[in-house]
Amino acid sequence: MSNNLAKARPRALARMGRAMAVVALAGLLGACAQQPKSMYSWQSYQPSVYAYLKDDGADYAAQSLAMEKNIETARASNAQLPPGFRAHLGMLYLKLGDGAKGLEQLEGEKAAFPESKPFMDFLLRNASKTADNAASAAPSEPASAAPSAAPAAPTPASAQPAKKGA
């Protein structure tokens, strides 16, 4: 019986040695593999969208500056901007009152991602309506040059809103 144990031991050690060699080889090959490179340059895009949607009084100018820096670093590293990046930057520009830059970014988003065309057209229509409304609401001549108007007549008591608690 001891003879059988003596023969089985070298076979078991050989199997275990082969298994350890396979595991070591797999570990070496796995360590050499490179991580996949991201398709897009995300950087501060996601935090900017979060701050914009949270609307906690975030500074739109600071967000747009950070996103402009992202554009430069993406160009330098030959990376692409992610979907929605240009649209978000365009919305920031519109919030800041720079309609020309905003419309340019929305058009850029539509060109870069043709599948976004219906939504970008919707945003462009609304942005142009907002710009038209702002232009029509703006006075055609400065307020200091306008003739002084007579003071408004007081409204009758029946037209005034009722006071609470009265």
C-alpha positions in Angstrom: 0.0 0.0 0.0 2.8 2.3 0.7 4.1 1.6 -2.8 0.8 3.0 -4.2 1.1 6.2 -2.1 4.7 6.7 -3.3 3.6 6.6 -6.9 0.5 8.9 -6.4 2.5 11.6 -4.7 4.7 12.6 -7.7 1.7 12.6 -10.0 -0.2 15.0 -7.6 2.7 17.3 -7.3 3.1 17.4 -11.1 -0.6 18.3 -11.6 -0.3 21.0 -8.9 2.9 22.4 -10.5 1.2 22.6 -13.9 -1.9 24.3 -12.4 0.3 26.8 -10.6 2.2 27.5 -13.8 -1.0 28.1 -15.7 -2.3 30.5 -13.0 1.1 32.4 -13.0 1.0 32.7 -16.8 -2.6 34.0 -16.7 -1.6 36.5 -14.0 1.3 37.8 -16.1 -0.7 38.1 -19.2 -3.5 39.9 -17.3 -1.0 42.4 -15.8 0.3 43.3 -19.2 -3.2 44.1 -20.7 -4.0 47.8 -21.1 -7.2 49.3 -19.8 -9.5 50.4 -22.6 -9.3 54.1 -23.5 -12.4 56.1 -23.0 -14.1 57.1 -26.2 -14.9 60.6 -25.0 -13.2 63.3 -22.9 -15.7 63.7 -20.0 -13.7 65.7 -17.5 -16.0 68.3 -15.8 -19.0 67.7 -18.0 -21.0 65.5 -15.6 -20.5 67.7 -12.5 -21.4 70.7 -14.6 -24.7 69.1 -15.7 -25.4 68.1 -12.1 -24.9 71.7 -10.9 -27.0 73.1 -13.7 -29.9 70.8 -13.1 -29.6 71.2 -9.3 -29.9 75.0 -9.9 -28.4 75.9 -6.5 -27.3 79.3 -7.7 -24.3 77.9 -9.5 -22.1 80.2 -11.4 -22.8 79.7 -15.0 -19.8 81.7 -16.1 -17.5 79.4 -14.1 -19.1 76.3 -15.5 -18.8 77.6 -19.1 -15.1 78.5 -18.5 -14.4 75.0 -17.1 -16.1 73.4 -20.1 -14.1 75.7 -22.5 -11.0 74.3 -20.8 -12.3 70.8 -21.4 -12.6 71.6 -25.1 -9.0 72.7 -25.2 -7.7 69.6 -23.4 -9.8 67.3 -25.6 -8.4 69.0 -28.7 -4.8 68.6 -27.3 -5.3 64.9 -26.5 -7.2 64.3 -29.8 -10.2 63.1 -27.9 -13.8 63.7 -28.8 -16.4 65.6 -26.8 -19.2 63.5 -25.3 -22.8 63.6 -26.5 -24.6 66.6 -25.0 -21.4 68.5 -24.2 -21.9 71.2 -26.8 -25.7 71.4 -26.1 -25.0 71.9 -22.4 -22.4 74.6 -23.2 -24.9 76.2 -25.6 -27.5 76.3 -22.8 -25.0 77.9 -20.5 -24.2 80.6 -23.1 -27.9 81.2 -23.5 -28.3 81.6 -19.7 -25.4 84.1 -19.7 -27.1 86.1 -22.5 -24.6 85.2 -25.3 -27.1 84.0 -27.8 -24.7 83.8 -30.8 -22.3 81.5 -29.0 -25.2 79.4 -27.6 -26.7 78.9 -31.0 -23.3 78.0 -32.5 -22.8 75.3 -29.8 -26.3 73.9 -30.4 -25.6 73.7 -34.2 -22.3 72.0 -33.4 -24.1 69.4 -31.3 -26.5 68.7 -34.1 -23.6 68.4 -36.6 -21.5 66.1 -34.3 -24.4 63.8 -33.3 -27.0 63.7 -36.1 -29.3 61.6 -34.0 -29.8 64.7 -31.8 -31.2 66.7 -34.7 -34.9 66.7 -33.5 -34.0 67.8 -30.0 -31.5 70.4 -31.2 -34.0 71.8 -33.6 -36.5 72.1 -30.7 -33.8 73.9 -28.6 -32.9 76.2 -31.5 -36.5 77.1 -32.1 -37.0 78.0 -28.4 -33.7 79.8 -28.2 -34.6 82.0 -31.3 -38.1 82.7 -29.8 -36.4 83.8 -26.5 -34.0 86.0 -28.4 -36.9 87.5 -30.5 -38.9 88.2 -27.3 -35.9 89.8 -25.6 -35.2 91.9 -28.7 -38.9 93.1 -28.9 -39.0 93.8 -25.2 -35.9 95.9 -25.3 -36.7 99.6 -25.7 -35.7 101.1 -29.1 -34.3 104.2 -27.5 -32.5 104.7 -24.2 -34.7 105.5 -21.2 -32.8 108.8 -20.5 -33.8 110.1 -23.9 -37.5 109.3 -23.5 -39.7 112.2 -22.5 -40.9 112.1 -18.9 -44.4 110.6 -18.6 -47.1 112.0 -16.3 -47.4 110.1 -13.0 -49.8 107.2 -13.2 -53.2 107.8 -11.7 -53.9 106.0 -8.5 -56.1 102.9 -8.9 -59.4 102.8 -7.2 -59.7 100.9 -3.9 -62.0 98.3 -5.5 -59.3 97.4 -8.1 -56.6 97.0 -5.5 -56.0 93.5 -4.1 -57.4 92.8 -0.7 -55.0 92.8 2.2 -54.5 89.6 4.2 -56.0 89.6 7.7 -58.3 92.6 7.0 
